[in-house]
Amino acid sequence: MAKPEYKGKRSVILDSNFLFIPLKFGVDIFDELERLFEGPVNCVLPTSVPEELEKLKEGAKPNMLRQIDFALSLTSRCEKVDVIINAGETVDDSLVRLAKNLKSPVATNDAVLRRRLRAERIPVIYLRQRAYLEIEGAMQP
């Protein structure tokens, strides 16, 4: 069950690897986010995410191409947010910065990014037991 501070409409920032969950594990991330937050969720997608997915297509094998195309098809269900990646900054840096600015949790399965978000006290949504989404941490006011 979701924690009370997460009830109501929330924005959730999606990382690129999160968009692979439905095809790889058969979990509807959009339904699961609504279950987790007990209501409607606004999925926010930094512009760097579709760009990152397009770069992955270069030289990808047919099975991976299918997964990337499916992930890209899911981006139409998200609100796109222009995020500029500053000099010397990584995509992960821009996700952390956006999460702080929007005071929003980040949905990712990237272990390194999850540790970094937890260290920054930013809630993280991730796939648990290959079956459902879970959130850890609470956004600081």
C-alpha positions, 0 to 999 in steps of 0.5 A, spaced: 500 500 500 502 506 498 504 511 503 499 517 505 504 522 502 503 519 495 496 519 495 493 524 489 495 526 482 503 525 482 508 526 477 513 521 476 520 521 472 521 515 468 528 513 466 529 509 459 530 503 462 524 503 466 520 503 459 523 496 458 519 493 463 512 492 460 515 487 454 521 484 458 516 482 464 509 483 462 508 489 467 504 494 465 508 500 468 502 505 467 497 501 471 502 499 476 504 507 478 496 508 478 496 502 483 502 505 487 499 512 488 492 510 489 490 515 483 492 518 476 499 519 475 503 524 470 509 520 467 514 525 466 519 524 460 526 528 460 527 529 452 534 526 453 530 519 454 528 518 447 534 521 445 538 515 449 533 510 446 534 512 439 542 512 440 541 505 443 538 503 436 545 504 432 548 497 431 542 493 436 540 486 434 533 485 432 531 483 438 534 489 442 531 493 436 524 490 438 525 492 445 527 499 443 521 500 438 516 498 444 519 502 449 519 508 444 512 507 443 510 508 450 513 515 450 507 517 447 503 516 454 508 521 457 509 528 458 515 530 455 520 535 458 525 539 455 532 538 459 538 541 457 544 536 459 550 541 461 557 541 460 560 535 464 553 532 466 551 525 464 543 523 463 543 521 470 545 528 473 540 531 469 535 526 472 537 528 479 537 535 477 530 534 474 527 530 480 529 535 485 526 541 481 520 538 480 520 534 487 518 528 484 520 521 484 524 517 479 522 510 476 528 506 474 531 499 475 538 502 474 542 500 480 547 505 480 542 511 479 537 508 485 543 508 490 545 516 487 537 518 488 537 515 495 543 518 497 540 525 495 533 523 498 529 522 492 524 517 492 525 511 487 520 507 484 523 500 481 520 493 479 520 488 485 520 481 484 519 482 476 512 482 478 510 489 481 512 496 482 515 499 489 517 505 492 522 507 497 524 514 500 520 520 501 521 527 498 523 532 503 519 539 503 
